[in-house]
Amino acid sequence: MELPHIFDSFWRGSNSQNVPGSGLGLSICRRLANKIGGEIFAETDEEWFQVRVLFCMAGISI
């Protein structure tokens, strides 16, 4: 299972050989989420995965 590694810097999935990229995108997203007091996580059903980012915006009520 590759999911535990998707937030590692420079990590790319085994099926990404023909897809451009550096493997930094989700690593940067995690750092940004942590900086603003949020969290980011991924879920999978073995075929697809989704990434969710949760954060609170101070002074804004919904």
C-alpha positions as CSV (number, residue, x, y, z in Angstrom):
1,M,0.0,0.0,0.0
2,E,1.5,3.3,-1.1
3,L,-1.0,5.6,0.8
4,P,1.1,6.2,3.9
5,H,3.9,7.7,1.7
6,I,1.9,10.2,-0.3
7,F,2.8,13.2,1.9
8,D,6.6,12.3,1.8
9,S,8.7,14.8,-0.1
10,F,9.8,13.6,-3.6
11,W,7.7,10.4,-3.3
12,R,5.8,9.4,-6.4
13,G,3.4,6.5,-6.9
14,S,4.5,3.4,-8.7
15,N,2.1,4.2,-11.6
16,S,3.3,7.8,-12.1
17,Q,6.2,7.2,-14.5
18,N,4.4,8.8,-17.4
19,V,3.0,11.7,-15.4
20,P,5.1,14.8,-14.9
21,G,5.8,16.1,-11.4
22,S,8.4,16.3,-8.7
23,G,6.6,14.5,-5.8
24,L,6.5,17.7,-3.8
25,G,2.8,18.8,-4.1
26,L,1.2,17.0,-1.2
27,S,4.2,17.4,1.0
28,I,3.9,21.2,0.5
29,C,0.2,21.0,1.2
30,R,0.8,19.2,4.5
31,R,3.3,21.8,5.6
32,L,0.9,24.6,4.7
33,A,-2.0,22.9,6.5
34,N,0.1,22.4,9.6
35,K,1.3,26.1,9.6
36,I,-2.3,27.4,9.7
37,G,-3.4,24.9,12.3
38,G,-5.2,22.6,9.9
39,E,-4.8,19.0,9.0
40,I,-4.6,17.0,5.8
41,F,-5.3,13.3,5.3
42,A,-5.9,10.8,2.6
43,E,-8.4,8.0,2.2
44,T,-8.5,5.2,-0.3
45,D,-10.7,2.3,-1.5
46,E,-7.7,0.6,-3.1
47,E,-8.7,1.9,-6.6
48,W,-8.9,5.7,-6.0
49,F,-7.9,8.0,-3.2
50,Q,-9.0,11.4,-2.0
51,V,-7.2,14.0,0.0
52,R,-9.1,16.2,2.4
53,V,-7.8,19.4,4.1
54,L,-9.5,20.7,7.2
55,F,-8.8,24.1,8.7
56,C,-10.6,26.8,10.7
57,M,-10.7,30.4,9.5
58,A,-10.6,32.7,12.5
59,G,-13.4,35.3,12.8
60,I,-15.6,33.6,10.2
61,S,-18.8,31.8,11.1
62,I,-20.8,29.6,8.7
